[in-house]
């Protein structure tokens, strides 16, 4: 009988049915990293979201057969160590193909139309004191006709591309940074950055993509461009982004992710003066978290467990 230990139950706000095979189910609302080893003692299957499952930990868990990641990203799991031990690792796919693109466009629209600045203006009484029926204090740009560069060509990048085309935007699919060959239909990374009125990131965090966007890339973008990151915080050099926003290298940024989450020890992007800027929007990693998306994730998670128990594992990354 499988012993299933769910370490981060509160990270999924959805109904979670029990698998249809014999098992013993243990769940913890939350787990801190120091508790992981003790809680996984004797587990054959673990469900994790963001906790680290590294080689050192795996070596202490001889019964472990499967790591079920309740998310798409698996950079918190040592996949090589799992392969060496024959531990299956599965992830969740396709559940956020509508909710993340919608969040991207919520950020794009708010920044393009200067909604935070106009809201602040109304709160400050500027409209009430105006000499005419409206205020023209902040420029408003349409998305129609603008160029959007999408970095990352998976399902989320594809979902953003479809919405962009519906808005009448010109979509550039960026090739990987430093790629030796250009795939058909793709634009060289540097050219995509230079050409874009907005850049949206949708790639995984790997050693190759860490700090994908740094000072050089931010300087290469148009001063009127926007940067949207709903993927992983480590894709962007956050100190460089602070400089870009304060010094006007780019026009604005909308982020849903930080390098360390939760940012309990602070983060340069949480500086009060930065959060007060109308051209910087930061949301707490909720682009994926619509109720329909979370229920889809929960349902697929259990299907992954059942497929593994049948000997037909699906969504395997290791």
N, C-alpha and C positions, 0 to 999 in steps of 0.2 A: 504493500500500500504506500502510495506517495505521501510524503509530508510536505505540504505547501506552506511556505512562510511569506506572507505579504508584509513587507517592511514599511511601506509608505501609503497606507490606505487613504489617508486624508488628501493625498495628491490627486485623487479622482473623485469628483463630486457627481456620482452616478450610481445607479443600481448595478450591483455586481453579483450575478448568479454564481452558484457553485458549479464546478465541473462535473460532467456526467460519468466519472470513473471513480473507483474507490480511492479515498484520500482522507488525510487528516489536515484540516485547514486551521492555520493560525494567522491572525492579522494584528498588526500594530498600527495605530493611527499615525504615529510618527516614530522615526528612529534616528538617533544621532550616529555619526560614523563609528564612534567608539563602541557602540552596542551591537554592531552588525555581526561580528564573529560569534558572540554568545547566542544571539537570537537565531542564527542559521545553523547551530549545532544540530546535526541529524537531519537537516532538510535535504530533500531530493530535488525540490523545485523552489526557487525564490522568485518573487515578483518585486522588482525595484523600479524606481523612476530615475532619481539623480544620485543616489548613494554610490560610492565607489566599490566596485568588485574587482580588486586587483590581484596580481599573481600571488602576493604574500598571503592574502586572505584565502584565495582558492586552495592553497596548499594545506590549509587547516580544515578543509571541508571535504573529507573523502566521500561523503554520501551524495554530494551535489551532482545532479545530472542535467539540470536546465536552469538558465537564467532568463526569465521572461521580463523584458524591459517594457514598462508601461508608457512608452514614448517612442518616437522615431529615432532620435539620436542615441548612439551607443558609445559615445566617447568616454563614458564613466566606467566601462567594462573592458578589462584586458582581454581582448578577443584572442590574441595569440596564446595566452595562458589557458583559455577555455578550449581552444583547438587541441592543444597539447594533451589536455586531460579528457578530450572527447565530450566536453560539456556543450550542449546545444544552447545557443543564444538566439532568441527571437525578438523582433521589435514590432511596432505597430505602424501600419502604412495606410496612407490615403484617407485617414479620418479627418484631416484638417484642410482638405482641398478647397473648401468654401470659406471656413471661418478665418483662416490666416490671410488669404487674399483680401477678404473684406476689411480686416484690420489694417492691412497695408494701405488700402484706399481711404480708410478713415483718417489715417495719418497724413497721407498725401493731400487729401482734400482740405483738411484743417490747416496744413501749412501753406498750401498753394493759395488758399483764399484768406489767409491771415486771420482765421477765426479766433485763436487765442488773443491776438492783439486787439481785435475789435471787441471781444468780450471784456477785456480789461478797460478799454476805452469807455464802454457803456457803464461799467461799474464805477469808473472815475468821474462820471458825469459829463463827459465830452459831448455826447450826442444831445443831452438835455440842453447844453449851452450853445449848440450849433446855430448858425444863422440861416441854415436851410434844412431841408428835410432829411439829409443824409450826411455822412462823414466820408471823406476821401483820404483819411490819414495814412492808410497802409495799402500798398499795391495788391491787386487781386489778379491772379493768373489762372487761365483755364487749363485743364488737362488736355483738352482737345488740341491736337497739333503738336503737343510736346513730345519729347523723346524720352522713353524709359529704358534704361539698361538693366537687364535682369541677370544677376550673377548666381548661377545654380539652375540647372535645367530639369530638376525633378518635378514631382506632381505639384508642389507648392509654387515653384517658379512658373509652371505651366498654367496654374490657376490665376496667377497674377497677370500673365500675358493675355489670357482670355478677357479679363476685366479691362485691361489696358486697351485692347483693341476695341472693345465695346464703347469705351470713352473717346475713341478716335485718336489714340496715342500711337506714335511710331515706336515699335518694340525692337530693341536690339538684344539678342541673346549673346551674352559675353562668353568668349572662350576662356578656358582656365588661364590663370596668370602664369606666364612663362611657358605656355604650351609650345611644343616644337612644331605641331601641325595644327592647321585650322580646319575644324569640322564644317561641312556644308551647312550654310544657314547661320553660322556664328560670326561674331565680330571680334577681332583681337581685343584683349582685355584693356590695354592702354587706350585704344581708339574708342572703345565703348565708354570709358570714363570721361574722355575729352568731349564726346559728342552728346552726352546725356544731360537732360534737364532734371532728371531724377534717377537715382540708382537704388535698386532694391536687392538685398542680399538674401539668398535662399540655399546656401551651401552648408554642408556639415563642417564641424570644427575638427580639423586634423592638423598634424604638424605642418602640412603644406599650406593650409588656409589660415593658420593663426596669424593675426595681425595682417591679414590680406589687404586691409585698407589702413595705411599709415600716413604720415605727414606728406610723403611724396605723392601718394595717390590723391589725397585731399587737395593738395596744391594743383594737381593736374585737372581736377574737376572745374566746371564753370563756377564763377563766383555766384551765379544765380541758381546753382543746382541744389537739390535736396538729396539727403542720404537716409534711406530707410533700412532698418535692421530688425527683422523679426525672427532671425535664425539663431545665432549664438553670439554672446557678447565678445568672445575672444577673437572674432573675425576682424574687429576694429581696434586699433590702438587708441584706447580711451583718452589718454593724455593728449594725443595729437588731435582728437576730435574736440576736446575742450579748447585748444588753441584755435582750431578752425572756426568754432562758433564765436569765440570772443574777438577774433581778429578779422572775421568776415571772409575767410577763404571760401566758404560755401554759404548758401543762403539759409540753410536750416537742416535739422535732422529730426527724425522720429524713430525712437528706439523702444523695443519691448524686452530687451535682454541686457544683462550685464555680465562681466567676466566671472564674478562670484555671486551666487544667488543662494539664499537671501543675502543682501549686502549688509550683514550685521556689523561688520567692522568698517563700514563706510565705503565710498567709491567717489572718484573725482567727478563723476557725472551727477552726483547727488549734492553738489555744492549749492547752497541756497540761491546764490546769484545766478547760477546756471539754470536752475529749475524755474527761476522767475522770468527767463527770457521767453518771449512769445514765439520764437522760432525754434525752440527745442521742446519736443514732447517725449516724455518717458512714461511708459506704462509697465506694470509689474509682471511681466511674462504671462500675459493673459490672451495673446492673440489666438491661441489654440483653444481657448476655454469656453466656447459657447456650449450650452447644454446639449444640443444635438451631437456636437463633435465629441464631447466627453462620453456620452452614452455609446457612440459608435466605437470609441477607443475601448471602453470597458467590455463591450460585447466581443470585440476582436481579440482582446487579451485572453478571455476564457476559451475562445475557439483555438487560439494558439496552444494553450495547455492541452486541450483535448486532442489536437492533432499530434502533439508530441507523445501523449500517452498511447495513441494508436500505433505509434511507430511511423507516422507520416508527418514529421515536423514541417511547419510552414513558416514563412517570413524569417527564415534563418539568416543570420549575419555571421554565424560561426557554428 
